[in-house]
Amino acid sequence: MSTPTTIAVRMYNVGFGDAFTVTVRHADQTWRMLVDCGVHSQGRVRPIRESVQAIIADLTAAAADHHPHLDVIVATHHHADHISGFACDEWAGVAVDEVWVPFVEDPDDADARRIRGGQADAADGLAALIGKLGNGLSASVEQALDFAVNSQGNAAATDRLLGRNKKGFASAHRVRYLPGKDKADNTIEVERVGLVAHILGPPRDERFLARMNPPAKQTWPVVRAVASPESAETCDKPANLFNPRYFAQDGLPLELTQAKDQLKLEELLDHEDRLLRAAAILENAVNNTSVFFVLDISGTRLLFPGDAQQGAWDHVLADAHNAALLSDLAFYKVGHHGSHNATPREFVETDWKTKGYAMVPFGLVERWARTIPKQSLLNALRNHHHTVIRADEPPRAVPGSVAVHGDLWTEVTLTA
């Protein structure tokens, strides 16, 4: 008789954000992954530091030597609701072997620098524009600002993940920028527990990358606000967006002063809907750079798409091999907290053919209360015989299958 393998997927209830651990046990071997750790500033259930401390406490309790350890951390993309928790200094006490990030973070990749730099400039520029409006922002402009803040680089968290500026973990770690240009780099095997990770996105194909570009200049101006390497972000308090060093003496961002005639700044600032549209486009562009991957443990498959939106999904489903992987899933991390454009209808209604669990990392953000999560999506998942578990609505425990720890986490256990 073969030795069974168990897979435990734990969803931490951080609020409007993602934090998942995957623990694979086979015989005397254990392998652990953390997928994201962050929360949106307007959707916290608790301070992100408390969630970080809970995760590390669980890792410590599970370790035979009581030294917390992760084989892999995946930071799917640089939105705050996915990585802000890594700014917390508690991570300096956790040993980590590898960190996986999207290729757009690779400083040695010219395409990555172009995409990543454009997104950073766009986020900083949008924040600078909104800063010029002063206090008393309308609801739509506040939402645009939220999008801009969420899309900024989150430098303190990124420094730890990439091992920069004297930040890191308890051990030196390898960084993988995924997917790699060599296809062989995108199938990662862990033989000791019978696991294969298939990295399916984000796409490198220019046809799909074009959908991730930040807004064009004619839509809203791009203003570079270069962050200081000494910026002191913390995991619970973001850095000041409107530092005086970003502005010229007349109160306008330096590059904006030089370009305002061409960009028709005054006209743009009088059109709040254009600001919000531009911010939403940027939000989607960053989402589409998510690491999109399947974990296959002896035939039991788990899908983590980050917040990939339609363009990234199109790229994955256009490939027959990838589509086959997604047809037979035991688990799906529902993309972008259950929004309307992060889980294709064809995936739910046609492509995913087996029963499975669908976990929804969600916490209420008031302004999106009517649109996220998309109720018709959740209904469709249930109608196709999947078990939907929301972070904000812990289910009843099912011995051997579903475990619940108050409002802190919910865990499903699978057998391969």
C-alpha positions as CSV (number, residue, x, y, z in Angstrom):
1,M,0.0,0.0,0.0
2,S,1.4,3.4,-1.0
3,T,1.9,6.0,1.7
4,P,-0.9,8.7,1.6
5,T,0.0,12.3,1.1
6,T,-2.1,15.0,2.8
7,I,-2.4,18.6,1.7
8,A,-3.7,21.3,4.1
9,V,-4.6,24.7,2.7
10,R,-5.2,27.3,5.4
11,M,-6.8,30.6,4.6
12,Y,-6.1,33.3,7.1
13,N,-8.8,35.9,7.6
14,V,-6.9,39.1,7.2
15,G,-9.8,41.0,5.6
16,F,-9.7,42.3,2.0
17,G,-6.4,40.6,1.3
18,D,-4.7,37.2,0.8
19,A,-2.7,35.0,3.1
20,F,-2.6,31.2,2.5
21,T,-0.4,28.4,3.8
22,V,-0.1,25.1,1.9
23,T,1.4,22.2,3.9
24,V,2.2,18.9,2.2
25,R,3.0,15.9,4.3
26,H,4.3,12.6,2.8
27,A,5.8,9.9,5.1
28,D,8.2,11.7,7.3
29,Q,8.6,14.7,4.9
30,T,6.8,18.1,5.2
31,W,6.9,21.0,2.7
32,R,5.4,24.4,3.4
33,M,4.5,27.3,1.2
34,L,3.0,30.7,2.1
35,V,1.1,32.4,-0.7
36,D,0.9,36.2,-0.1
37,C,0.4,38.1,3.1
38,G,-1.3,41.5,3.0
39,V,-4.4,43.4,3.4
40,H,-6.1,46.5,1.9
41,S,-6.0,49.6,4.1
42,Q,-9.8,50.0,3.9
43,G,-10.6,46.3,4.6
44,R,-8.8,45.1,7.6
45,V,-10.3,42.6,10.0
46,R,-7.3,43.2,12.3
47,P,-3.9,44.9,12.0
48,I,-1.8,42.9,9.5
49,R,0.9,42.6,12.2
50,E,-1.5,40.4,14.2
51,S,-2.1,38.1,11.3
52,V,1.7,37.9,10.7
53,Q,2.2,37.0,14.3
54,A,-0.4,34.3,14.1
55,I,1.1,32.8,11.0
56,I,4.6,32.8,12.5
57,A,3.2,31.3,15.7
58,D,1.6,28.5,13.8
59,L,4.8,27.8,11.9
60,T,6.7,27.8,15.1
61,A,4.3,25.3,16.8
62,A,4.5,23.0,13.7
63,A,8.3,22.9,13.6
64,A,10.0,20.0,15.5
65,D,12.7,22.4,16.6
66,H,10.4,25.3,17.2
67,H,12.2,27.4,14.6
68,P,9.7,28.7,12.0
69,H,10.5,27.7,8.5
70,L,9.0,28.0,5.0
71,D,10.2,26.2,1.9
72,V,8.6,28.8,-0.4
73,I,7.0,32.2,-0.2
74,V,5.0,33.3,-3.2
75,A,4.4,37.0,-3.5
76,T,2.0,36.9,-6.5
77,H,2.1,40.7,-7.2
78,H,3.1,43.9,-5.5
79,H,-0.3,45.2,-4.5
80,A,-0.5,46.0,-0.8
81,D,-3.3,43.6,-0.1
82,H,-1.0,40.8,-1.1
83,I,2.4,41.8,0.3
84,S,2.1,44.5,2.9
85,G,2.5,42.0,5.8
86,F,6.1,41.3,4.7
87,A,7.1,44.8,5.9
88,C,6.7,43.5,9.5
89,D,10.1,42.8,11.2
90,E,8.8,39.6,12.7
91,W,9.7,37.9,9.4
92,A,13.4,38.4,10.2
93,G,13.0,35.4,12.6
94,V,11.6,33.0,10.0
95,A,13.9,30.8,7.8
96,V,12.8,30.9,4.1
97,D,14.4,28.8,1.3
98,E,12.9,30.5,-1.7
99,V,10.8,33.4,-2.7
100,W,8.8,33.4,-6.0
101,V,7.8,36.7,-7.5
102,P,6.5,37.7,-11.0
103,F,9.2,38.3,-13.6
104,V,8.2,42.0,-13.7
105,E,10.2,42.4,-10.5
106,D,13.5,41.2,-12.1
107,P,16.0,44.1,-12.2
108,D,18.0,42.3,-14.9
109,D,15.2,41.9,-17.3
110,A,14.7,44.8,-19.7
111,D,11.0,44.0,-20.4
112,A,10.4,43.7,-16.7
113,R,12.0,47.1,-16.0
114,R,9.9,48.8,-18.6
115,I,6.6,47.3,-17.3
116,R,7.4,47.6,-13.6
117,G,8.8,51.1,-14.0
118,G,5.8,52.3,-15.9
119,Q,3.5,51.0,-13.3
120,A,5.4,52.6,-10.5
121,D,5.5,55.9,-12.2
122,A,1.8,55.7,-12.9
123,A,0.9,54.9,-9.3
124,D,3.2,57.7,-7.9
125,G,2.0,60.1,-10.6
126,L,-1.7,59.5,-9.9
127,A,-1.1,59.9,-6.1
128,A,0.7,63.2,-6.7
129,L,-2.2,64.5,-8.9
130,I,-4.7,63.6,-6.2
131,G,-2.5,65.2,-3.6
132,K,-2.8,68.5,-5.4
133,L,-6.6,68.4,-4.8
134,G,-6.1,68.8,-1.1
135,N,-8.6,67.7,1.6
136,G,-12.3,66.9,1.2
137,L,-12.0,64.4,-1.7
138,S,-15.1,63.0,-3.3
139,A,-15.8,59.3,-3.0
140,S,-14.7,58.6,-6.5
141,V,-11.4,60.4,-6.0
142,E,-10.8,58.7,-2.7
143,Q,-11.3,55.4,-4.5
144,A,-8.8,56.5,-7.2
145,L,-6.3,57.2,-4.4
146,D,-6.9,53.8,-2.8
147,F,-6.1,52.2,-6.2
148,A,-2.9,54.3,-6.5
149,V,-1.8,53.4,-3.0
150,N,-2.5,49.7,-3.5
151,S,-0.5,49.8,-6.8
152,Q,2.6,51.5,-5.4
153,G,5.7,49.4,-5.0
154,N,5.4,48.7,-1.3
155,A,9.1,49.1,-0.9
156,A,9.6,47.8,2.6
157,A,7.8,44.6,1.9
158,T,9.5,44.2,-1.5
159,D,12.9,44.8,0.0
160,R,12.4,41.8,2.4
161,L,11.1,39.6,-0.3
162,L,14.0,40.3,-2.7
163,G,16.6,40.6,0.1
164,R,17.5,44.2,-0.6
165,N,18.5,47.1,1.7
166,K,19.5,44.8,4.6
167,K,16.1,43.3,4.7
168,G,15.4,39.6,4.6
169,F,14.6,36.5,6.6
170,A,16.4,34.4,9.1
171,S,18.3,32.6,6.4
172,A,19.6,33.6,2.9
173,H,17.0,32.7,0.3
174,R,16.8,32.2,-3.4
175,V,14.6,34.5,-5.5
176,R,12.9,33.1,-8.6
177,Y,11.4,35.5,-11.1
178,L,8.6,33.7,-12.8
179,P,7.8,32.6,-15.4
180,G,11.4,32.3,-16.6
181,K,12.3,32.7,-20.3
182,D,13.5,29.1,-20.3
183,K,10.4,26.8,-20.2
184,A,12.3,24.4,-18.0
185,D,12.4,26.9,-15.2
186,N,8.6,26.9,-15.1
187,T,8.1,23.4,-13.9
188,I,9.5,23.1,-10.3
189,E,9.6,19.6,-8.7
190,V,9.8,18.7,-5.1
191,E,10.4,15.0,-5.3
192,R,10.4,14.3,-1.5
193,V,6.7,15.0,-1.3
194,G,5.7,14.2,-4.9
195,L,4.9,17.8,-5.8
196,V,5.2,19.7,-9.1
197,A,4.6,23.4,-9.5
198,H,3.5,24.5,-12.9
199,I,4.0,28.3,-13.4
200,L,1.5,29.4,-16.0
201,G,1.7,33.2,-15.7
202,P,2.0,36.1,-15.9
203,P,2.3,36.1,-19.7
204,R,5.4,37.3,-21.5
205,D,3.6,37.3,-24.8
206,E,3.5,41.0,-26.0
207,R,-0.2,40.6,-27.1
208,F,-1.1,39.9,-23.5
209,L,1.5,42.2,-21.9
210,A,-0.1,45.1,-23.8
211,R,-3.1,44.7,-21.6
212,M,-1.0,45.4,-18.5
213,N,0.5,48.7,-19.5
214,P,-0.3,51.7,-17.3
215,P,-2.7,54.3,-18.7
216,A,-1.5,56.3,-21.7
217,K,-0.4,59.8,-21.2
218,Q,-3.4,61.2,-23.0
219,T,-5.6,59.7,-20.4
220,W,-3.8,61.0,-17.4
221,P,-0.3,62.3,-16.8
222,V,2.6,60.2,-15.6
223,V,4.7,61.8,-12.9
224,R,7.7,60.1,-11.4
225,A,8.0,60.5,-7.7
226,V,11.2,58.8,-6.7
227,A,11.0,57.1,-3.4
228,S,13.9,57.5,-1.0
229,P,15.8,54.3,-0.1
230,E,15.4,55.3,3.5
231,S,11.6,55.3,3.3
232,A,10.3,54.0,6.7
233,E,7.2,52.1,5.8
234,T,5.8,49.7,8.4
235,C,3.5,46.8,8.0
236,D,0.6,48.7,9.7
237,K,1.3,52.3,8.6
238,P,2.0,53.2,5.0
239,A,4.6,55.8,4.1
240,N,3.4,59.4,3.5
241,L,2.4,59.6,-0.1
242,F,2.8,63.4,-0.3
243,N,6.3,63.9,1.1
244,P,7.4,67.5,0.4
245,R,10.5,66.3,-1.5
246,Y,8.3,65.3,-4.4
247,F,7.1,68.8,-5.0
248,A,8.5,72.0,-6.5
249,Q,8.2,75.4,-4.7
250,D,4.9,76.2,-6.3
251,G,3.4,73.0,-4.9
252,L,3.3,70.9,-8.1
253,P,5.4,67.7,-8.7
254,L,8.6,68.7,-10.5
255,E,7.9,66.7,-13.7
256,L,4.3,67.8,-13.7
257,T,5.4,71.4,-13.6
258,Q,7.4,70.8,-16.8
259,A,4.7,69.0,-18.6
260,K,1.4,70.5,-17.4
261,D,0.7,72.4,-20.5
262,Q,1.0,69.4,-22.8
263,L,-1.0,67.2,-20.4
264,K,-3.8,69.7,-19.8
265,L,-3.6,69.1,-16.0
266,E,-6.4,71.5,-15.1
267,E,-8.8,69.9,-17.5
268,L,-7.9,66.4,-16.1
269,L,-8.4,67.4,-12.5
270,D,-11.9,68.7,-13.4
271,H,-12.9,65.2,-14.5
272,E,-13.1,62.9,-11.5
273,D,-14.4,60.0,-13.6
274,R,-11.2,60.1,-15.7
275,L,-9.1,59.9,-12.6
276,L,-11.0,57.0,-11.3
277,R,-10.9,55.2,-14.7
278,A,-7.2,55.7,-15.0
279,A,-6.7,54.3,-11.5
280,A,-8.8,51.3,-12.2
281,I,-6.9,50.6,-15.4
282,L,-3.6,50.7,-13.4
283,E,-5.1,48.4,-10.7
284,N,-6.0,45.8,-13.4
285,A,-2.6,46.1,-15.0
286,V,-0.8,45.2,-11.8
287,N,-3.3,42.4,-11.1
288,N,-2.5,40.9,-14.5
289,T,1.2,40.6,-13.5
290,S,0.3,38.0,-10.9
291,V,2.2,34.7,-10.6
292,F,-0.4,32.2,-11.8
293,F,0.4,28.6,-10.8
294,V,-0.9,25.1,-10.2
295,L,0.5,22.8,-7.5
296,D,0.1,19.2,-8.5
297,I,0.6,16.7,-5.7
298,S,0.4,13.2,-7.1
299,G,-2.5,14.2,-9.2
300,T,-4.3,16.4,-6.7
301,R,-4.2,19.9,-8.1
302,L,-4.5,23.4,-6.5
303,L,-4.8,26.6,-8.5
304,F,-3.5,29.9,-7.2
305,P,-4.0,32.7,-9.8
306,G,-3.2,35.7,-7.6
307,D,-5.5,38.5,-8.9
308,A,-5.0,37.6,-12.6
309,Q,-7.7,39.2,-14.7
310,Q,-9.1,38.4,-18.2
311,G,-5.9,38.9,-20.2
312,A,-3.8,36.6,-18.1
313,W,-6.6,34.0,-18.0
314,D,-6.9,34.1,-21.8
315,H,-3.1,33.5,-22.1
316,V,-3.4,30.4,-19.8
317,L,-6.5,28.9,-21.3
318,A,-5.3,29.3,-24.9
319,D,-2.7,26.6,-24.2
320,A,-4.1,23.0,-24.3
321,H,-1.7,21.7,-21.7
322,N,-2.5,24.5,-19.3
323,A,-6.3,24.1,-19.9
324,A,-6.0,20.4,-19.1
325,L,-4.3,21.2,-15.7
326,L,-7.2,23.6,-14.9
327,S,-9.9,21.1,-15.8
328,D,-9.1,18.7,-12.9
329,L,-8.8,20.8,-9.7
330,A,-9.4,19.9,-6.1
331,F,-8.9,23.5,-5.0
332,Y,-9.2,27.0,-6.4
333,K,-8.2,30.2,-4.7
334,V,-10.8,32.6,-6.1
335,G,-9.1,35.5,-7.8
336,H,-9.3,39.1,-6.7
337,H,-11.6,38.4,-3.7
338,G,-14.4,37.3,-6.0
339,S,-14.6,40.3,-8.4
340,H,-16.4,40.2,-11.7
341,N,-13.3,40.0,-14.0
342,A,-10.9,37.7,-12.2
343,T,-12.7,34.3,-12.7
344,P,-13.8,33.7,-16.3
345,R,-17.3,32.4,-16.7
346,E,-16.1,29.8,-19.1
347,F,-13.7,28.5,-16.5
348,V,-16.5,27.9,-14.0
349,E,-19.1,26.6,-16.4
350,T,-17.0,24.6,-18.8
351,D,-13.3,24.2,-18.1
352,W,-13.3,23.1,-14.4
353,K,-14.8,19.7,-14.6
354,T,-14.3,18.1,-11.2
355,K,-15.7,19.0,-7.8
356,G,-13.5,21.0,-5.5
357,Y,-13.1,23.7,-2.9
358,A,-13.2,27.4,-3.8
359,M,-11.8,29.6,-1.1
360,V,-12.6,33.3,-1.2
361,P,-10.3,35.7,0.7
362,F,-12.6,38.5,1.4
363,G,-13.2,41.3,4.0
364,L,-15.7,44.1,3.6
365,V,-14.6,47.3,1.9
366,E,-17.7,49.5,2.1
367,R,-17.5,51.2,-1.3
368,W,-17.4,47.8,-3.0
369,A,-20.0,46.1,-0.8
370,R,-22.4,45.7,-3.7
371,T,-19.9,44.4,-6.3
372,I,-17.3,42.3,-4.5
373,P,-17.7,39.4,-4.1
374,K,-19.8,38.9,-7.2
375,Q,-22.8,37.0,-6.0
376,S,-23.5,35.4,-9.4
377,L,-19.9,34.0,-9.4
378,L,-20.4,32.4,-6.0
379,N,-23.7,31.0,-7.1
380,A,-22.2,29.5,-10.2
381,L,-19.4,27.9,-8.3
382,R,-22.0,26.3,-5.9
383,N,-24.2,25.3,-8.8
384,H,-21.3,23.4,-10.4
385,H,-20.9,21.4,-7.2
386,H,-17.9,23.2,-5.7
387,T,-17.7,24.0,-1.9
388,V,-17.4,27.7,-1.5
389,I,-15.6,28.9,1.7
390,R,-15.5,32.7,2.5
391,A,-12.9,34.1,4.9
392,D,-15.5,36.4,6.4
393,E,-18.1,33.6,6.9
394,P,-16.3,30.6,8.5
395,P,-18.1,27.3,7.7
396,R,-18.9,24.5,10.1
397,A,-16.0,22.2,10.8
398,V,-16.1,18.8,9.1
399,P,-13.8,16.4,10.8
400,G,-10.9,15.3,8.6
401,S,-11.9,17.8,5.8
402,V,-12.5,21.3,7.1
403,A,-11.1,22.9,10.3
404,V,-12.0,26.3,11.7
405,H,-10.1,28.4,14.2
406,G,-12.6,31.1,15.3
407,D,-12.4,34.0,12.9
408,L,-8.6,33.6,12.4
409,W,-8.4,30.9,9.8
410,T,-10.2,28.1,7.9
411,E,-8.3,25.0,6.6
412,V,-9.3,22.3,4.1
413,T,-7.4,19.0,4.0
414,L,-7.1,17.0,0.9
415,T,-5.6,13.5,0.3
416,A,-3.5,12.6,-2.7
